[in-house]
Amino acid sequence: MTTALTALDADITVLPPYNPHLKGGIENLNRCVERMLFTALPGHTQATQGVRVWT
């Protein structure tokens, strides 16, 4: 991963694990995927109330 990011001239910042408050963008992306994509899949059991699923 480091080689690919270096080739893309990306800034590599290693953050400590288990600190979601330091990774707000990633945590928000994960939350959006969970709410919008996974809930539409058959067999998904952890549905969030009040979330509209587009069909």
C-alpha positions as CSV (number, residue, x, y, z in Angstrom):
1,M,0.0,0.0,0.0
2,T,2.8,2.4,0.9
3,T,4.4,1.8,-2.5
4,A,1.2,2.6,-4.4
5,L,0.5,5.7,-2.3
6,T,4.1,6.9,-2.7
7,A,3.8,6.5,-6.5
8,L,0.6,8.6,-6.4
9,D,2.5,11.2,-4.3
10,A,-0.1,10.9,-1.5
11,D,0.6,12.1,2.0
12,I,0.9,9.1,4.3
13,T,-0.1,9.7,7.9
14,V,-0.3,6.6,10.1
15,L,-3.0,7.1,12.7
16,P,-3.3,5.0,15.9
17,P,-5.9,2.2,15.7
18,Y,-9.2,2.3,17.5
19,N,-9.5,6.1,17.4
20,P,-12.5,6.8,15.2
21,H,-12.5,10.5,16.2
22,L,-9.2,10.9,14.3
23,K,-10.7,9.4,11.1
24,G,-13.9,11.2,10.7
25,G,-14.0,11.0,6.9
26,I,-13.5,7.3,6.8
27,E,-16.0,6.7,9.6
28,N,-18.6,8.8,7.8
29,L,-18.0,6.8,4.6
30,N,-18.4,3.5,6.5
31,R,-21.6,4.7,8.1
32,C,-23.0,5.9,4.7
33,V,-22.2,2.5,3.1
34,E,-23.8,0.7,6.0
35,R,-27.0,2.8,5.8
36,M,-27.4,3.1,2.1
37,L,-25.9,0.0,0.4
38,F,-25.8,-2.8,2.9
39,T,-29.4,-2.4,4.1
40,A,-30.7,-3.1,0.6
41,L,-28.9,-6.4,0.4
42,P,-31.0,-9.5,1.0
43,G,-30.2,-11.1,4.4
44,H,-28.8,-7.9,5.9
45,T,-30.1,-8.0,9.5
46,Q,-28.7,-4.8,11.1
47,A,-31.1,-2.3,9.5
48,T,-31.2,1.2,10.9
49,Q,-34.6,2.7,11.7
50,G,-35.6,5.8,9.8
51,V,-33.3,5.2,6.9
52,R,-34.9,5.2,3.5
53,V,-33.6,2.5,1.1
54,W,-33.9,3.3,-2.6
55,T,-35.2,0.5,-4.7
